[in-house]
Amino acid sequence: MRDRLAGALLSALALTLTATGCAGSSDASSDASSGAGSGAAAPSAAEPVANRVEPLGRRPEPRLPVTVRSADGERVTVGRAERIVPLSGSLSEIVFTLGLGDRVVARDVTATFEQAAKLPVVTRGHDVSAESVLSLRPDLVIAETTTGPEEAVGQIRAAGVPVLFVEAAKGLADVGPRIGAVADALGVPAAGKELTRRSEQRIEAVRKGVPHGKEPRVAFLYLRGSASVYLIGGEDSGAGSLIEAAGAVDAGAASGLGKDFTAITSEALAEAAPDAILVMSKGLASVGGVDGLVRIPGVAQTPAGMDRRIVSVEDGVLLNYGPRTDQVLKSVVAQLYGEAGAK
């Protein structure tokens, strides 16, 4: 998600220099959910995703050393896991939920859940700082395949610290494999299987409650009003799997947007014709809430804009595809369908 957005942001910023400016481009002080779903046809708002992770009932004891295959092709031997540095919010969530959060000594800026909130941040923007990581004397660093810059990761490895790369999350099918990869590297494979079962069962339970036959069209928009960045997700945005699990159609992909993200235009929105719009909560706040969102050219003319049918989920968890994904899906379903889909 991070690398896909980085490239898309650069393209969008270039486009905004020549394109007509979008209204509502300044950061808003109003609550992100202000006005969300307040139109005549909009369903009731859902409870936000819990800001805490739920560890397994029994704390596992790592059995080390282990040698595992890293997603970058390297074989990584983990001799100790007393001081762990996960370099994404999703990976931090997995480690904490496995019951080993007391061994985590740092966090990425996207690890915003309560148990990790007080840990030192070792990223600048979204790039890892090798100096910050090494100053904490880690015995294992767990990174996404999208983690960078490459030089910083190489510096960490050159210092003798094992670095395990995990394939970046693209959809619901990645929940189990990512949990398994982290659990195996930490020497707790049984706990990984247990957490995978729990996570997949909870996701399936939410899916069973999705109303049948409605299939609303949902467009995923990435918004950063302070930078005048307005993007619509396509086939590779990472949101399609979540939208489909909610019984909906990814409007961007269905309209032929093959890339990950494309700058929003009135034409693109008209072609997507979304019945609802999915956004990250900070992005929604950055354009002035729903009132600002519908002032972006083209949004008000869509069925979603006319009905003010907006689905908002916290930035740090929306596309994590991890142990809290069932809560994310439940929130999306409830906001799409109201009480009928919240059960």
C-alpha positions as CSV (number, residue, x, y, z in Angstrom):
1,M,0.0,0.0,0.0
2,R,2.8,2.4,1.0
3,D,4.8,2.2,-2.2
4,R,1.6,2.2,-4.4
5,L,0.5,5.4,-2.8
6,A,4.0,7.0,-2.9
7,G,4.1,6.7,-6.7
8,A,0.5,7.7,-7.1
9,L,1.0,10.8,-4.9
10,L,3.9,12.0,-7.0
11,S,1.8,11.7,-10.1
12,A,-1.1,13.4,-8.5
13,L,0.9,16.3,-7.2
14,A,2.2,16.9,-10.7
15,L,-1.3,16.8,-12.1
16,T,-2.5,19.3,-9.5
17,L,-0.1,21.9,-10.8
18,T,-2.0,22.1,-14.1
19,A,-5.5,20.8,-13.2
20,T,-8.3,22.9,-11.8
21,G,-7.9,23.2,-8.0
22,C,-10.3,21.1,-5.9
23,A,-12.4,22.8,-3.3
24,G,-12.0,21.8,0.3
25,S,-8.2,21.4,0.0
26,S,-7.2,22.7,3.5
27,D,-7.0,20.6,6.6
28,A,-10.1,20.5,8.6
29,S,-10.5,20.9,12.3
30,S,-13.8,19.2,12.3
31,D,-14.3,15.6,13.2
32,A,-13.6,13.1,10.4
33,S,-17.0,11.6,10.8
34,S,-18.8,14.9,10.7
35,G,-21.8,14.5,8.4
36,A,-20.8,11.0,7.4
37,G,-23.8,9.0,6.2
38,S,-26.2,11.9,7.1
39,G,-28.0,12.0,3.7
40,A,-31.5,10.8,3.3
41,A,-30.5,7.4,1.9
42,A,-27.5,6.9,4.1
43,P,-27.3,4.1,6.7
44,S,-26.4,4.6,10.3
45,A,-22.7,5.0,11.3
46,A,-20.8,2.0,12.7
47,E,-18.8,1.8,15.9
48,P,-15.1,2.5,15.2
49,V,-12.6,-0.3,15.1
50,A,-11.2,-0.9,18.5
51,N,-8.0,0.9,19.2
52,R,-6.5,-2.1,21.0
53,V,-5.5,-5.5,19.7
54,E,-6.7,-8.7,21.4
55,P,-3.8,-11.0,22.3
56,L,-4.3,-14.8,22.3
57,G,-5.4,-16.2,25.6
58,R,-2.2,-18.0,26.3
59,R,1.2,-16.3,25.9
60,P,3.5,-18.5,23.8
61,E,7.1,-19.2,24.5
62,P,9.4,-18.8,21.5
63,R,11.5,-21.9,20.6
64,L,14.6,-20.5,19.0
65,P,16.8,-20.6,17.0
66,V,14.9,-21.0,13.8
67,T,15.9,-20.4,10.2
68,V,13.1,-19.1,7.8
69,R,12.9,-17.9,4.3
70,S,12.5,-14.2,4.0
71,A,10.2,-12.8,1.3
72,D,13.2,-11.2,-0.4
73,G,14.7,-14.7,-1.0
74,E,17.2,-14.7,1.8
75,R,17.4,-17.3,4.5
76,V,17.3,-15.6,7.9
77,T,18.3,-17.3,11.2
78,V,16.6,-15.9,14.3
79,G,18.6,-16.7,17.4
80,R,16.8,-14.4,19.8
81,A,13.5,-12.5,19.9
82,E,13.8,-10.4,23.0
83,R,14.0,-7.0,21.2
84,I,11.8,-6.9,18.2
85,V,11.3,-4.0,15.7
86,P,8.3,-4.5,13.4
87,L,8.4,-1.9,10.6
88,S,4.7,-1.5,9.9
89,G,1.5,-1.1,11.9
90,S,0.2,-4.4,10.5
91,L,3.3,-6.3,11.5
92,S,3.3,-4.7,15.0
93,E,-0.4,-5.8,15.3
94,I,0.5,-9.4,14.5
95,V,3.4,-9.5,17.0
96,F,1.2,-8.0,19.8
97,T,-1.7,-10.2,19.0
98,L,0.5,-13.3,19.1
99,G,1.1,-12.3,22.8
100,L,4.7,-11.0,22.3
101,G,4.1,-7.3,22.5
102,D,6.3,-6.9,25.6
103,R,9.3,-7.8,23.4
104,V,8.6,-5.0,20.9
105,V,11.0,-2.0,21.4
106,A,10.0,0.4,18.6
107,R,7.2,1.1,16.1
108,D,6.5,2.4,12.6
109,V,4.5,5.6,12.4
110,T,1.5,3.5,11.3
111,A,1.3,1.5,14.5
112,T,-1.3,3.6,16.2
113,F,-3.1,1.0,18.4
114,E,-3.1,1.6,22.1
115,Q,-0.6,-1.0,23.3
116,A,2.1,0.3,20.9
117,A,1.4,4.0,21.1
118,K,4.1,4.9,23.6
119,L,6.9,3.1,21.8
120,P,9.6,5.2,20.0
121,V,9.0,5.8,16.3
122,V,11.9,4.7,14.0
123,T,10.5,6.0,10.7
124,R,10.7,9.4,9.2
125,G,7.6,9.9,7.2
126,H,7.3,6.3,6.1
127,D,11.0,5.6,5.6
128,V,12.9,3.6,8.2
129,S,15.8,5.3,10.0
130,A,18.6,2.8,10.3
131,E,20.3,4.9,13.0
132,S,17.1,5.0,15.1
133,V,16.6,1.2,14.7
134,L,20.2,0.3,15.6
135,S,20.2,2.6,18.6
136,L,17.6,0.3,20.2
137,R,19.9,-2.8,19.9
138,P,17.2,-5.1,18.2
139,D,17.8,-8.8,17.7
140,L,15.1,-9.0,15.0
141,V,13.7,-6.5,12.5
142,I,10.5,-7.5,10.7
143,A,9.8,-5.5,7.5
144,E,7.3,-5.3,4.6
145,T,8.6,-6.0,1.1
146,T,7.7,-2.3,0.5
147,T,9.9,-1.1,3.4
148,G,12.6,1.3,2.5
149,P,14.8,2.9,1.6
150,E,16.9,0.0,0.5
151,E,20.1,1.5,1.8
152,A,18.7,1.8,5.3
153,V,17.6,-1.8,5.4
154,G,21.0,-2.8,4.1
155,Q,22.7,-0.9,6.8
156,I,20.7,-2.7,9.5
157,R,21.6,-6.1,8.0
158,A,25.2,-5.0,7.7
159,A,25.2,-4.4,11.4
160,G,24.4,-8.1,11.9
161,V,20.7,-7.7,12.8
162,P,18.5,-10.3,11.2
163,V,15.9,-8.7,8.9
164,L,12.9,-10.7,7.9
165,F,10.8,-9.4,5.0
166,V,7.1,-10.3,4.8
167,E,5.1,-10.0,1.6
168,A,3.1,-6.8,1.7
169,A,-0.7,-7.2,2.2
170,K,-2.9,-7.0,-0.9
171,G,-6.1,-8.6,0.3
172,L,-8.0,-10.8,2.7
173,A,-6.2,-13.9,1.4
174,D,-2.9,-12.5,2.9
175,V,-4.1,-12.5,6.5
176,G,-3.1,-16.1,7.3
177,P,0.2,-16.2,5.4
178,R,1.4,-13.0,7.0
179,I,0.5,-14.2,10.5
180,G,2.2,-17.5,9.8
181,A,5.4,-15.9,8.4
182,V,5.8,-13.7,11.6
183,A,4.9,-16.5,14.0
184,D,7.4,-18.9,12.4
185,A,10.2,-16.4,12.6
186,L,9.4,-15.8,16.3
187,G,9.5,-19.5,17.0
188,V,5.8,-19.7,17.9
189,P,4.3,-21.6,14.9
190,A,1.4,-23.1,16.9
191,A,0.3,-19.7,18.1
192,G,0.5,-18.5,14.5
193,K,-1.9,-21.3,13.4
194,E,-4.2,-20.5,16.3
195,L,-4.3,-16.8,15.5
196,T,-4.8,-17.6,11.8
197,R,-7.8,-19.8,12.6
198,R,-9.3,-17.1,14.9
199,S,-8.8,-14.3,12.4
200,E,-10.2,-16.3,9.5
201,Q,-13.2,-17.5,11.5
202,R,-14.1,-14.0,12.6
203,I,-13.8,-12.7,9.1
204,E,-16.0,-15.4,7.8
205,A,-18.6,-14.8,10.5
206,V,-18.9,-11.2,9.4
207,R,-19.1,-12.2,5.7
208,K,-22.1,-14.5,6.5
209,G,-24.0,-11.5,7.9
210,V,-23.6,-9.4,4.7
211,P,-27.0,-8.7,3.1
212,H,-27.4,-10.5,-0.2
213,G,-28.5,-9.1,-3.6
214,K,-27.6,-5.4,-3.0
215,E,-24.0,-5.2,-4.3
216,P,-23.5,-1.4,-4.0
217,R,-20.7,0.1,-6.1
218,V,-18.0,1.4,-3.7
219,A,-15.1,3.7,-4.8
220,F,-12.0,3.9,-2.6
221,L,-10.7,7.4,-2.5
222,Y,-7.3,8.5,-1.1
223,L,-7.5,12.1,0.1
224,R,-4.9,14.4,1.5
225,G,-6.4,17.9,1.4
226,S,-3.4,19.8,2.7
227,A,-1.4,18.6,-0.4
228,S,-4.4,18.8,-2.8
229,V,-4.1,15.1,-3.4
230,Y,-7.3,13.3,-4.5
231,L,-7.0,9.8,-5.9
232,I,-9.4,7.0,-6.8
233,G,-8.4,3.4,-6.3
234,G,-8.2,1.0,-9.2
235,E,-7.6,-2.8,-9.5
236,D,-4.3,-2.7,-7.4
237,S,-5.4,-0.2,-4.7
238,G,-5.5,-3.0,-2.1
239,A,-9.1,-2.2,-1.2
240,G,-10.9,-4.4,-3.7
241,S,-10.8,-7.5,-1.6
242,L,-12.3,-5.7,1.4
243,I,-15.0,-4.1,-0.7
244,E,-15.9,-7.4,-2.3
245,A,-16.0,-9.2,1.1
246,A,-18.6,-6.5,2.1
247,G,-20.8,-7.7,-0.7
248,A,-20.0,-4.7,-2.9
249,V,-18.4,-3.9,-6.2
250,D,-15.1,-2.1,-6.5
251,A,-16.4,0.8,-8.6
252,G,-12.9,2.0,-9.6
253,A,-11.8,-1.4,-10.9
254,A,-15.2,-2.1,-12.5
255,S,-14.9,1.2,-14.4
256,G,-11.7,0.1,-16.0
257,L,-9.1,1.7,-13.8
258,G,-6.3,-0.9,-14.0
259,K,-3.7,1.0,-12.0
260,D,-3.4,1.3,-8.2
261,F,-4.5,4.9,-8.0
262,T,-5.5,7.6,-10.5
263,A,-6.1,11.3,-9.9
264,I,-9.7,12.1,-9.4
265,T,-11.5,13.7,-12.3
266,S,-15.2,14.4,-12.9
267,E,-15.1,11.9,-15.8
268,A,-13.5,9.1,-13.7
269,L,-16.1,9.6,-11.0
270,A,-18.9,9.6,-13.5
271,E,-17.6,6.4,-15.0
272,A,-17.2,4.7,-11.6
273,A,-20.7,5.9,-10.5
274,P,-20.2,4.8,-6.9
275,D,-23.2,4.3,-4.6
276,A,-20.8,4.8,-1.6
277,I,-17.3,6.1,-1.1
278,L,-14.7,4.4,1.2
279,V,-12.1,6.7,2.7
280,M,-9.6,6.8,5.5
281,S,-10.7,8.9,8.4
282,K,-7.7,11.3,8.4
283,G,-8.2,11.8,4.7
284,L,-11.8,12.7,5.2
285,A,-10.9,15.2,7.9
286,S,-8.3,16.7,5.7
287,V,-10.9,17.8,3.1
288,G,-13.3,19.2,5.7
289,G,-15.4,16.1,6.4
290,V,-18.3,15.0,4.2
291,D,-19.2,18.7,3.5
292,G,-15.7,19.2,2.0
293,L,-15.7,15.8,0.2
294,V,-18.8,16.6,-1.8
295,R,-17.2,19.9,-2.9
296,I,-14.5,18.0,-4.8
297,P,-15.5,18.3,-8.5
298,G,-17.5,15.3,-9.6
299,V,-18.2,13.9,-6.2
300,A,-21.6,15.6,-5.6
301,Q,-22.8,14.3,-9.0
302,T,-22.3,10.6,-8.0
303,P,-25.0,8.6,-6.3
304,A,-22.7,8.4,-3.3
305,G,-22.3,12.2,-3.2
306,M,-26.0,12.9,-3.7
307,D,-26.8,10.5,-0.8
308,R,-23.8,11.5,1.3
309,R,-23.1,7.8,1.6
310,I,-19.5,7.8,3.0
311,V,-17.8,4.9,4.7
312,S,-14.8,6.0,6.9
313,V,-12.3,3.7,8.7
314,E,-9.2,4.7,10.6
315,D,-6.0,5.1,8.5
316,G,-3.9,2.8,10.6
317,V,-6.1,-0.3,10.2
318,L,-8.2,0.0,7.0
319,L,-5.9,-2.0,4.7
320,N,-3.7,-3.8,7.3
321,Y,-5.2,-7.3,6.5
322,G,-4.3,-8.7,9.9
323,P,-5.9,-9.7,13.2
324,R,-8.3,-6.8,13.3
325,T,-9.6,-7.1,9.8
326,D,-12.8,-8.7,10.9
327,Q,-13.6,-5.5,12.8
328,V,-12.7,-3.4,9.8
329,L,-15.0,-5.5,7.6
330,K,-17.8,-5.3,10.2
331,S,-17.5,-1.5,10.3
332,V,-17.6,-1.3,6.5
333,V,-20.6,-3.5,6.3
334,A,-22.5,-1.7,9.0
335,Q,-21.8,1.7,7.4
336,L,-22.9,0.4,4.0
337,Y,-26.1,-1.3,5.0
338,G,-27.0,0.2,8.4
339,E,-28.4,-2.0,11.1
340,A,-29.2,-4.8,8.7
341,G,-25.5,-5.3,8.1
342,A,-24.1,-4.6,11.5
343,K,-25.2,-7.9,13.2
